[in-house]
């Protein structure tokens, strides 16, 4: 870390500490005791975790103006790119997989209820049966193996509560002929719990900034659904079944440079289905707990045009774990077996496919001292990979990997936590990359695994009406795998190769302040601010990019931030939120040329401001015991800013939405 960056970091750290130190006299333990499961696959509180973790609740999702999960994360300040048939979310300069046949190429792992769901397109996940979202920033290879170098996004679906039955119906309309209908239910009786939801959405071509129509951007159909069933017996044992299904028919716009009524884009069909069976148990004494989970997921993508593509993938994930809990020591040991199978067929390169098998074993341990105010953690995982490809020629590869991590959390006060963490991450080269994914590629069996070493330090504050978090991290990223590299002395031929090294360092800052609570008002008024600022983006392969951009890491913005105000008045059954998000400029491939895209261009940042309002209209029965009708209103990109996260693929301009929700 340079001297200038060090001064900036410690100045902000000092500011936060000075801000909260006078509050010592009145302390209220709150969200540090929130239960999460993503960090170790077992239940633990946020106070025990040494890495930067964010939890979004069901209410956070309801307050959003987003129509899918990708847009929701974008509104929270995550860098989300949606360019045609490919999408990804980025954490600390690394991103999720971008296509059906690229799950084993992801650097941020996307999970459904703690397991790999094989989901490439995160906007295929509906909102209506989500209980919470847990996001871990930084490497999580210990629990989840490869593809978790940048972090983990874990969507956790609802479980019904005993002796209840609730549900909701929603219908809404919006700009660009948007139509949305959804239904959800949950409940439980006699040990049985159940929940489920179904949503159907469609939209015509949208208009960009300036009210110009973007041809080929329509959503003909987007159906998402989720059902969760469980049965609890002998108090501490539960068997669960979850089924998640989505089906979409969308168009892939051709890019703004080709925008015209005669260019309607390529129509695509996407389907994803995931079936999961799980068992969770605990000894009566509470000393031992265990879990076993098996999931099978399937993704399908098809292009319906003269240029066609059929892509199909299956992911099977078997996870077992047993844990030991005592006053001073917590420990977990577990295994995971992952099978991934890809088939891809296109009009220009024919049929191809590859498989990947991963068997991993991990051990985590925590030592709790000073009445749980000082917590040391350490973990390690061993993985063996076997890969097979029939691209160009049949090739088999096998590799092994060991990943360690250590961390410490210190909680001197119930509302204050200091933390530090060191972790390693990796991503294996795929069989397709090593063998060459197509007739224009040559094999490179000497590809090395990508490796990352990350350390971070941070502080979390949760006191009455103030919630704040500050983290500094630094990642050394070695042997990054890139494609589209020309083969010397072989015109028209390309191969995958490793970059030497990159360094990504940055600051993550969150601040919330409830003015209403501080002044004893009868409503909540909460301004908030988040910042992700990259203090260093250094590419150490100067010959790989063009003059002027040689030392930048591509597709990583220098900074993003969000700001807004949330208002909640329970007596009036009214809530409102205005949210602004700035997505900084980044170096991107110039896709306006011909493939492969070896040219780069700097794309300027954008700002989008959204507004949402929810107002209870009528309560049925005594104080709503027979249901409630709520009005939902949203305005997106209200200042009609140029919405271009990815070069040549513009997002919607100013648009509106209104809906009604009946809850019972």
N, C-alpha and C positions, 0 to 999 in steps of 0.2 A: 504494500500500500504506500503510495507516494506521500510526501510530507503534507501537501495541500489537502489530499483526501483525508489524511489522518486528522488534520485540524477540523475539517468539516464534520467528520464522524463524531469526534469527541465533543465538539460544540453542541451538536444536537443531543447527544447523550446527556451532557450536563444540563441542558435546558429541560429535558424530561425529568431528570432527577430533582432539579430545583423546583419544578412545578408540583411534584407530588410530595416532597418532603414535609411541607407545612401541614399536610393533611393527616399526619400521624395520629392526631387526637381522636379522630372518628373513623373507625374502620368497619367495613361490612364485607365479609367474605362472599364473593359472588362467583363469577365465571371461572376462576381458577379451579373450582371443584366440578366443572363440567366433565361428564363422562364421554370419552371417545374410545374408538376401537382400532383406528387405522394404524397407529404408530407401531403396535406390537402384535396385532391380530387378537389381542385380549383386552378386556375392559381396563381402563386406567383413567386417571384424572389429568386435566391439562397441567396441573401443578407438577406432575411427575415427568413431563416431557421436556427434553432438552433442545428440541428443534422448533422451528417456527411453524405453528399450526393455526389454521383458520377454520372456524366452524360456521356454516350458514344454516339457519333454521328454516322450518316450513314457512314461518311468517316472512322471512326475508325473501323467499321465492314469491309469495303472494304479493308482496309490495313492489315487485319488479314489473316493468313494462315489457319484458322480453317475451317472445313467443316460443322460444326453445332454450335449452340449457346453455348452448354456446353463447347466445346473446346475453344471457344472465351473467356469465362469467366476464364477458366484455364490459358490462356495466359496473362490475366490481373492480375494474382496473387491470384485468388480465388481458394480455395481447392475444386477441382472437382473430384468425385469418380465415375468410371464407371466399375462396376463389373458384367458382364453378363447382365441379364435382369433388374438390378436395377442401379439407378444413383442418385446422389444428389450433390448439390452445398452447400458449407458451408460458413456462415458469422458469425464471432465472436463465433465460436465453436458450432453453431446450424445449422441445415440443412433443405433443402426442403424435400418434401415427396419423398419416394423411390419406390412407386408402385402404380398401378391403384387404389387399395382399401385403400390408406393411406393418402389421401389429408387432412383429419381432424387430422392427426398425424404429420403434418409438423410444423416445428418451424421457417422456413423462408418461406414467402408467395410468390408464383409466380403468377404474374398478366399479363393479356393481355388487354391493353388499360384501365387499372385501375379497372378491375373486375376479380373475380376468374374465371379461365378458366378450372379448373379441370385437369390441365396438370401435369402429373407425370414425363414424360420423356422430359426434356427441349431440348434435341437435336431433338425433333419433330418440333421445330419452325425453319422456313427457314429464310435466311438472306435478301432476295431480296425485301421485302416490309416493312422494319423497318426504321422508321425515327430517333428514338433515344431509348436509354435504360436508365432508371432512377433507381438508387439503393440507398436505405436508409439503413444505418447500425444502428442496435439497434431496440428496441421495437417500433412497430407501431400499437399497439392494439387500439388506439383511433380511427383511421380512418378505420381499417380493421378487428378489433375483434381478435378472437383466431388465432393461427398459424402464428403470426407475431412477435414472441419473439426476433428472431435474426435479422430480417430485412425484406425488401420487394424488390423484383426484378420486375420492371414494364416495359414490352415491349410495345412500342407505335408505331403503324403502320402508314404508310404515309397517308396523305390526298392530293389529287390533288390540284394544284394551278389554279386559274381562268385564262382563256384565254391562256392556254398552252396545249400542248400535247407532252409528252416525253416517251421514252421507251428504252429498252435494250434487247439484245440477247446475251447469253453467252454459250460457249461450251469449255470443258476442259477435259484433261486426266491426269492421275497420276500413281504413283506406285501402285502395287498390283491390277492392272487392274481397277483402279478408273476411272469412267466416270461420268461427271456432265454436265447437260443441264438446262438452266434456261431462263425465259423470264419475263419481268416486264414492266408496263406501268403506267402512271398517267397523269392527266390533269383536266380541268374544263372549263365550259362554261355556261353562263346565270344562275348562282347560283348553278349549278350542279357541284360536284367534284367527282372524281373517281380515284382509284388506284388499282393495283393488281399485283400478281406475282405467278409464278409456277416454282418449281424446282424438278428435278428428278435426283437421284444419286444412283450409285451402286458401289460395291467394292468387290473384292475377299478376301480370307483370307490374313491377313497381316503378315509380318515378324517382329519379335522382334529384339532387339539388338543382334548383332552377326549373323544376316541374317537367323535365325531359324524361320520356319513357325509356326504360331499359328493357329492350325486347329479349325474350328468352329467359326471363328471371322468375317465371311463375312457379307456383307450387300447385300442381294439379290435385295432389292428395298427400296428406301426412297423417298417418294413423299410428298412435302409440298406446300401449296398454301394459298393465302390470297387475299380477295377482299374487298374493302372498298368503299361505296357509300354514298354521302351526298347531301342534298339540303338546301341552305341557303335562307331564305325569310325574308322580313322586316328588312334586314341588320344584326340584332343581334340574329336571331333564326335559328337553324340548326337541321334537322332531319338526323340521320345517321344510316346506316346498315353495319355491318361487318360480314364476314363469313370466318372462318379459318378452313382448313381441312388438315390432314396429314394421310399418310398410309405407313406403313413400314413392310418389311419382313426381319427379321434379325435372325442371329444365336446367341445363348448364349453359349460362350465357357465354357468348363468344368473346367477351372483352369489349370495353367501350369503344376502342378504335374501329371495331367491326359493327357497331350498333346501327341497325337499320331495320325497317319492317320486313325486309326480305331475309334477314338472318334471325331465325327463331331459336337458335341454340339446340344443343343435343339433349333429347329426352332421356332420363335415367330412371330405372326402377331400383330401389334399395329395400332390402328386407334384412331384419335381424331378429333372431329368436334365441333366448337363453333359458335353459331349464336347470334348476339347482335343487339339490337335496342336502340338508344339513342336519347335524345332531350336535347339541350342546348339553353338557352335563357338569355337575358340581357335587363334590362330596358334602355330606351333611355338616361336617366340621368347617367347610370352607377352605381347607388347606389345599385341596387339589381341585382343579377344574380342567376340562378337556373339550375338544371340539373336532368334528370330522365333517368335511364338506366336499361334495362333488358337483361340478357344473359342466354342462355341455352347451356350447354356443355355436351359432352358425350365421354367417353373413353372406349376402348375395348382392351383386351389383351387375346391372345389365344396361348397356347403351342401346337405345332403340333408334338406330339410324343406319345410313349406308356405311358410316364408320362405326363399327360395333366392338363391344368389349363385354365379355362375360368373366366376372371375377367371383370366386367362391372361396370361402375360408371356414374352417372349423377349429375351435379351440376347446380342449378338454383339460380341466384343472382339478386335481385331487389334492386336498390339503388336510393334514392332521396335526394336532397340537395338544400338548399336555402342560399344565402350569402348576407351579407350587407357590403358595402365598403364606407368608409369616409376618411377624411384626417388623423384622429387620430386612428380610430378603424376599424378593419376588424373582422367579425364574420360569422361563418357558423353553421348551424344546419342541421342534416340529420338523415336518418334511413337506415337500411339495413336488408333484409330478405334473408337468405341463407338456401336452402334445398339441402342436399347431400344424395344420395342413392347408396349403394354398394350391388353388388351381386358377390359372389365368389364361384366357384365350382372346386374341384380338385379330382384327382383319389385316394387320400389317406385320405381325411377328408370329402368328400361329399360336399353338398351345404350349404352355409351360406349367411348371409346378415345382414345389419344394416342401419339405417337411422339416420340423424342428422339434426335438425332444429335449426336455430339461428336467433333471432330477436334482433337487436341492435339499440340504439339511441345515437348520439354523439353531442357535442357542442364544438366548438373551437373559441378562441378569441385572437386577437392581439391588443396591444396598441403601437402606434408608436409615439415616442417623439424625441425631438431635431432634427427636420427636417428629420425624418426617420433614424437617425443614432443610435437610441436606441430602440429596439423592444422587448417587453415582450409578451410571449405567454403562454396560459394555455388551457387545454382541459380535457374533461372527456367523458367516454362512459359507458353505461349500457347495458349489454347483458343478455338474457335469452336463455338457451339451453334445448332442449328436445331431448332425444335419445332413440332409440328402437332397440333391437336386438333379432333375433330368433336363435342365436347360442346356442346350447345345450338346452336352454330353453328361453321362451319369457321373456324379461326383459325390463322395462322402467325406465328411469332415467331423472331427470331434475335438473338443477343447474343455478344459477345467478352469475353475476360478474360485479363489477364496477372498471374501470381503469382510473387513473388520469395521467396527465403529465404537466410539466411546463418547460419553457425555456427562454433564453435571448440571443439576438444577439446585439453586439455593433460594429458599423462601424465608427471609428474615421476618417478614410481616405477612399476614394473611392476604394482603392485597398487592404484594410486591414480590416479583420473582426475577432473579438473574439466572441466565442459562448460557451454556457453552456446549458446542457439539463438534465432533470430528467424524466424518463419514466418507466412505468410498463408494463409487458407483461404476457400472460398466454396461456396455452393450456389445453383444457378440456380433461379428459379421454374419450375415445370412448366407445360406448355401447359394441362393440366387446371386448375391453380390460377388461371391468368390468364383462362381462358375461363369458368370456373365449372363444378365437377364435379357437376352434377345440376340438376333443375328448380327447387330452392329457392335456388340460388346465382346471383348476378349476376356478369358478367365484371369483372375488374380488370386490364386489359392494362398498367397502369402499375406493377405489382409490380416491386420491385427485387430483385436478387440478394442473398442473405445474405452477409455478409462477416465475417471474423474476423482479428484481429491478435493473435498470441501470442508472448510472450517467456518464456523459462525459463532458469534456472541450476540446476546440480546438481553432486553429487559422488558417485562410485562407488568402493567399496572391495571388493577381492577378495584377501584375504590368508589363506592356509592354512585356518583353521577359521572365519573371519569373512567374511561377505558382507553388504554394506550399501549402500543407495542413498538419497539425499535429493534431492528436486527441489522447487523453488518455481516456479510458473507463474502467469501472469496473461493473461487473454483478454478483449479488447474485442470484443463480439459485436454487430454492427450489422444492422439491417433484418431481424431474425428474422421469418419468415413464419408466421402463425397463421391458422387458419380459425375457423368458427363465430361470426364477428363480425356482429351484426345490422346491416342496412342502414338508415340513418336514413330515416324517413318511408316505409319499405316493410315493413310488418308481415309476419313469416313469411319474410323474405328475408335471406340471409347472403352474405358474401363473404370472400375472403382479403385480408389486409392485412399491412403491415410494422410491427413494433415499432420504436421509435426506437433504443434502445441497451440493452445489458446488459453487466455486468462479472462475470466468474467468475475468481476467484483461489484458489489452494490450495497445499497441501503434500502431496507423495507420498513416503512413507517406507517402506523395507523393511529388516529386520534379521534375519539368520540367524547362529546361533552353534553350532558343533558341539562340544559338551562332550566327547564321546567322543574325538574327534581331539585336542583340547587336552590331555587327561589321558592320552593313549596307551592308552586302553581298546581292546579288540578288537571293539568295536561302535560304531556311530554313534548319538549321542543329540543331536538338533538342535532346540532351541526356536526359534521364529520369530515375527515380528510384522510386520504391514503396516498402514499407515494412509493413508487419503485424507481430508484435512481441508480443507474449503472455507473459507478465511479471508474470502472476500467472495462473496456471491450477491446482486447488485444489479440489480433491474429498474428502468429509468428511464422507464417509462410508467406513472405512478401511477394513471391512470384505467382501466387495462385490467382490474384485479382488485379484489376487494371489500376493504372496510376491514379492517385487521388483517393483510392479506397483500399490500399493494400493492407493496412493495419487494422481494418474493421472486421468484426464478426458479422456475417450477413444475417438479415432478417431479425435482428435484435434491436429494438428501439433503445435509445439512450435513457429515456425515462417515460413513465406513464404515471398519471395521478387521477384520482377521483375526488369530488367534493360535493357536498349537498347538505340538505336539511330535512329531517324527518319529524313529522308532527303526528301525535296520537292523542285523541281526546275520547276516553272511554265512555264518559257520560253522554256524549253526543254520538257515540258509535261512528266516529269519523277519524280517518287517518289519511295522510298525504305525504308525498315524498318528492323532492326535486333532486335529481342526480346529474352531475356533470362528469364527463370522463374525457381526459386528454390522452391520446395515443401518439407517442413521439415518433419522429421520423426514423427511418431505418434503410439500410442498404438492401436492395432486393434485386432478384433476377429481372432483366428486362424481357418480359414475355411477349412483347410486341414484335420481336424478331422471329427467326426460325429456330426450331428445336435442333440441337440442344442449346439451352439458354446460358451462354458463357459470359454474356455482358451483364454488368451490374449498373444500377442507377440508384441515386438517393431519393427516396420518396418522403415528402414532408409529412408532418404529423397533422392530426385532425382533432377537433373537439365536438362532442355530441352531448346535448343536454336533454334529459327526459323528465317527464312529470307523470305521477300516478296519484289517483285519489280513490278511496273506498268509503262509501257512506251507507250505513244501515238505513233501509227505507221502511221496513215494517217487520214487526215481530208477531208471530202467530202463537196463540195460547197465552198462558200466564208467563210474562216476561221472556217470551221466546222459547218456551219448553216444547213447542210443536213446530219450530222452524223459524228461519229468518231470511229476509230478502235483502240483498246488498247490491248497490250500484258500483260498478267498476269503470273508471275512466282513465285513459292514458293518452299522453301526447309524446311522441318520440322525435328526437332531433328537432326540437321546437324552434331553433334558430336557423334551421335549414342549412347546416354546415356541409361542406363537401366531405362525403363519407367514403373515403377511399383508404381502407387499411392495407389493401394489397393492390399494387400497380395494375391499372387498367380494369379492375373489377370494383365498381362503385356500389356502395350500399344505399339503402333507401334515404330519400330526403324527408322533409317534414311529413308526419303521418299521425293518424288518430285511431283510437279504439274505444268502444263502449260496450259493456256487457252487464248481464244480470246473473247473480249467483243465488240459488236457493239452498240453504243449509238446514239439515234436520238431524 
